[in-house]
């Protein structure tokens, strides 16, 4: 998926989701190669959690591209409320 201004687009979408009292967002990380299709992590890709979690009022779940140690860091930093594996 691509857009001329993805940050503006997804910020708007999250704003609209907040109005509907959705319990959580399960946001795929673009840094995970092929969205979970391999274990390779693209380190220079942006973090969806870093960009958008602060905009969402409920729980943020971040999947793909994590190992136990990196997942723990993300939770402790507040970038996500939960990490999905598998």
N, C-alpha and C positions, 0 to 999 in steps of 0.2 A: 504494500500500500504506500502511496506517496501523495503528498499535498504540497502546494507552494508555501504554506505556512503551518506545518503540523503542530507547532506549539500553540498557536492561536486556536486551531481547530479543536485539539484535544482539551485545551483549557475550557473552551465553550461547552464541549460535550460533558465534561466533569461538572461544570456549573449546572447544567440541565439535569444530570443524574442526581446531584445533591437535592434538587427541588422535589425529587420523587421518592426520597427516603429509601434508596436502595441500600441494602445491608453491607455490600462489599463490592470492590472492583478487583478483578483478577487480571492483572495487566502483564502481558507478555513483554519480556525484556528483549529489545532488539540486539543486545550484545550476545545473546545466545544464538549460535550459528543455526540457521534453518529452523528457528523457533523450536528447539528441542530435538532436531533431527540428528544432532551429533553432540559430543561432549566438548567440542571446541568453543572457546569463548572469544568474542571479538572485543578486545579490551578498549579500543578507541570508539566504540559505539556509545551513544548516550544512554544514561540510565533512566528508564521510564519512572522508576520510583523517585529518584532525585528530582526529576522535573515536575511530577504531577501529584505525588502523595500529599503534599502540603495543601493542595487545593480541595481535596476530598474530605468530607466530614465524618465518614465512617471507616470501616476496616479496609486496608489495602493489602492485597496478597500479591506477592511477586514470585513468579515461577521461572524456571530455566536458568541454567548456567551457574548454579551454586554448588558448592561443596559445603559440608557442615561448618567449617571455619568461616567461610565468607558469608554464609547465611546468618550465623550468630552475630557477625559484625553489622550486617544490615539491620537486623532486629534491634540490636543495642543502640545503633545510631538513630533509630526512629524513622529510617527510610521506608520501612514496611512494618506491617503488623503481624504478618505471617509469611512464611516461605513455602511454596509448593514444590514437592519433589515427585518424580515419577511421571 
